[in-house]
Amino acid sequence: MELSDANLQTLTEYLNKTLDPDPAVRRPAEKFLESVEGSQNYPLLLLTLLEKSQENVIKVCASVTFKNYIKRNWRIVEDEPNKICESDRVAIKAHIVPLMLSSPEQIQKQLSDAISIIGREDFPQKWPDLLTEMVDRFQSGDFHVINGVLRTAHSLFKRYRHEFKSNELWTEIKLVLDAFALPLTNLFKATIELCSTHANDASALKVLFSSLILIAKLFYSLNFQDLPEFFEDNMETWMTNFHSLLTLDNKLVQTDDEEEAGLLELLKSQICDNAALYAQKYDEEFQPYLPRFVTAIWNLLVTTGQEVKYDLLVSNAIQFLASVCERPHYKHLFEDQNTLTSICEKVIVPNMEFRAADEEAFEDNSEEYIRRDLEGSDIDTRRRAACDLVRGLCKFFEGPVTGIFSGYVNSMLQEYAKNPSVNWKHKDAAIYLVTSLASKAQTQKHGITQANELVNLTEFFVNHIQPDLKSASVNEFPVLKADGIKYIMIFRNQVPKEQLLVSIPLLINHLQAESIVVHTYAAHALERLFTMRGTNNTTLITAAEMAPFVEVLLTNLFKALTLPGSSENEYIMKAIMRSFSLLQESIIPYIPSVITQLTQKLLAVSKNPSKPHFNHYMFESICLSIRITCRANPDAVGSFEEALFMVFTEILRNDVQEFIPYVFQVMSLLLEMHKNEIPSSYMALFPHLLQPVLWERTGNIPPLVRLLQAYLERGANTIASAAADKIPGLLGVFQKLIASKANDHQGFYLLNSIIEHMPPESVDQYRKQIFILLFQRLQNSKTTKFIKSFLVFINLYCVKYGALALQEIFDSIQPKMFGMVLEKIIIPEIQKVSGQVEKKICAVGITKILTECPPMMDTEYTKLWTPLLQALIGLFELPEDDTIPDEEHFIDIEDTPGYQTAFSQLAFAGKKEHDPVGQMVNNPRIHLAQSLHKLSTACPGRVPSMLSTSLNAEALQYLQGYLQAASVTLL
């Protein structure tokens, strides 16, 4: 694409259309932009628009499109074409920093993100001058520019907070510190001085405080991995200023807004985080500063109000206290009973209260409420921080703390009993207190795994939780209902099974509650209970115990999906999936109605898929319905195809990218249910599955390969007779996959199925070419993964076509090639093969080479006979060789660039492991003994003499064992 006015005009029109609410206008525009994004100059056109366009909306749209383009395409993936040409890359890096710094804030943020994405790949090696370019701008004195630099540095360096330690990382951080630490410290001091100078200028303070927040965040990132020498030497400067900022109170930077945190709160929150980092990781160096920070943060907590805008500040401040009280050598600060009482009374209890803002979130923003409460999302709530502080204090002071709180719990419950409809919040706080007191260790999978011995959980459950759940109306006191359900969920391992069984009908009943939080919690609790394991690793709650509730459970779960706000509720769908999995055959009578509802839901959400987890569990539920029904009645597969194919066709026709990998998995499952031939409906689809465009998306590859394998397993003869012209297309797919290090194993899966199932004559003409392709790949890039797959393939070929055919095809490519493969690949590498079936295929293949290949007995290949036998005995008896050369440790990581739909494996669409030699050979060791016996009968005396001259003693001993087990001798 030329950098011309005409192209800028075209791009402007299409960007405008992508903002159109009408999908008929929007979709084609998105498709057009997708089709041109591979062209040279496309990113530069976007940057030109963003700089020169007169319309702000186009500027913003161009900046977002540019950022997403960088996100998808900047990373260079091995074996895949470079999606951005080198001249564009150089031009982007040359222009983007000045452009970002001169843009308005809204666009600056997008470009800053783009710089950090490029930086993650190219900095420091391929973009060495990025840091100097940024640091130089600190001198500009223009805080719009400085904040742009700080924002970019923050998005570039924040990954240091969660990277694994490595030499590369240390080198990069050292480079950053050498260039950045001193200018950052000078900027910090200068900014603080400017704050004093402009103490009465609200607009100047706003800009300066934005800078201070970013500086404090950068301090956190640069100090996270280890304490840098520079910051240790300058700790006095940083900590003294941090401390004075914590105690600062300037009305001009406070907000009147009750909800939104102001700059002062955000800055203090970050400083609490920085202090907690030092207290946890560098306590020795931080010791001199700790007492004044504890005092400042304590005062902050005692004087800060209950408004929502202070939530982050309060929770970070409490987290600081929590991290300090857990450290043995700060224990003395908390030992005094009065201190403990004061913390409980002034910090913990007030922050556990259910506020009006929480009530509002519970009712009007339930999705966010659930995410925070159930999943502990990163937006730290006051309650969660208070709960962490309770746990921290209990580490050294469990007795006194439990004693103090028991008093609070009792008085709160008494208040509630006086007037439940007015005082229900007291009970809510009591339940929360009991929960945080009792739970010492918790995991998402198992709930509480360690509990406080001083709290009687079952008694509390029977006296205070069950009565709420047994009340006649499922809609009164929704918060207390949610608390009760959550209590069951959290303490499911501590409450006895008989109490859980009493709870199940109560939970099923609460699936009908109007409150989104209540019916979601009920679904989640049921799902968690159904996954609990009892003795013998079976489920704790059995299908038999659930028998009386099957109908009402299924009815209420599906009905819950029709309640307002829950049409795509992932917790309900996960509970449906788990119920199917637990109940198995019990659901068969309800399948017709269930599959209709699932299909309708699938059709509805395929119009605009927005909830990945919901969609995943929905497809899992469909797979379970198919499996359970067809296990009992294999002919039922037809009725599922009838129900699903219309929707599947619609999904494929509309190219719903998120769903296509799932559709292929469900189709594989259905096709594998057919016993003999492939139905014509599948054959009609076969040519479409070979279209290159489908194979461009990484997420499609595993399910498509599996679907093609199902075609080959069920209908190789049909393909050979009715679709022989498609065989080159099938091999074209194999050729594409084999060229990629990430997907070569998928190429082998496909090739193995072709060799195993296709009639030999249909692939005769292509065989030699297949081997040549494999050898080319071996020469160009030989990886351990490729070698393992290659070994399995040649041995499968040998099992299928015979050892002589294998030797002949190798030697037809190049004389003596067979010997080279034995000597250089099979003998030294066979130990690397992993997996029972794979090892068995290799064992049977090598046995054939040893015993059914005449050239092995009387040509120059004979010298390889004993080493090959030795390698085979090694495969049987030695541990697997799982070493991987250093340079290829990271090859197999499936890294899907950008937002392409990654492949999500459906657990309940799982493929049964297939053993191609199962019919023929049961025990490969005995098979070897019998085959050697047969060979020695054909040429008496040869085999024992070859063994006695060069097989090592240990291997010979193993071999004797095989011969004895098979009751044969060698002649």
Secondary structure, 3 states (H helix, E strand, C coil): CCCCHHHHHHHHHHHHHHCCCCHHHHHHHHHHHHHHCCCCCHHHHHHHHHHHCCCHHHHHHHHHHHHHHHHHHCCCCCCCCCCCCHHHHHHHHHHHHHHHHHCCHHHHHHHHHHHHHHHHHHCCCCCCCHHHHHHHHHHHCCHHHHHHHHHHHHHHHHHHHCCCCCHHHHHHHHHHHHHHHHHHHHHHHHHHHHHHHCCCCHHHHHHHHHHHHHHHHHHHHHHHCCCCHHHHHCHHHHHHHHHHHHCCCCHHHCCCCCCCCCHHHHHHHHHHHHHHHHHHHCHHHHHHHHHHHHHHHHHHHHHCCCCHHHHHHHHHHHHHHHHHHCCHHHHHHHCCHHHHHHHHHHHHHHHHCCCHHHHHHHHHCHHHHHHHHHHCCCCCCHHHHHHHHHHHHHHHHHHHHHHHHHHHHHHHHHHHHHCHHHHHHHHHHHHHHHHHHHEEEEECCCEEEEECCCCCHHHHHHHHHHHHHHCCCCCCCHHHHHHHHHHHHHCCCCCCHHHHHHHHHHHHHHCCCCCHHHHHHHHHHHHHHHHCECHHHCECCCHHHHHHHHHHHHHHHHHHCCCCCCCCCHHHHHHHHHHHHHHHHHHHHHHHHHHHHHHHHHHHHHCCCCCHHHHHHHHHHHHHHHHHHHHHCHHHHHHHHHHHHHHHHHHHHCCCCCCHHHHHHHHHHHHHHCCCCCCHHHHHHHHHHCCHHHHHCHHHHHHHHHHHHHHHHHHHHHHHHHCHHHHHHHHHHHHHHHCCCCCHHHHHHHHHHHHHHCCHHHHHHHHHHHHHHHHHHHHHCCCHHHHHHHHHHHHHHHHHHCHHHHHHHHHHHCCCHHHHHHHHHHHHHHHHCCCHHHHHHHHHHHHHHHHCCCHHHHCHHHHHHHHHHHHHHHHHHCCCCCCCCHHHCCCCCCCCCCCCCCCCCCHHHCCCCCCCCCCCCCCHHHHHHHHHHHHHHHCCCHHHHHHHHHCCHHHHHHHHHHHHHHCCCCC
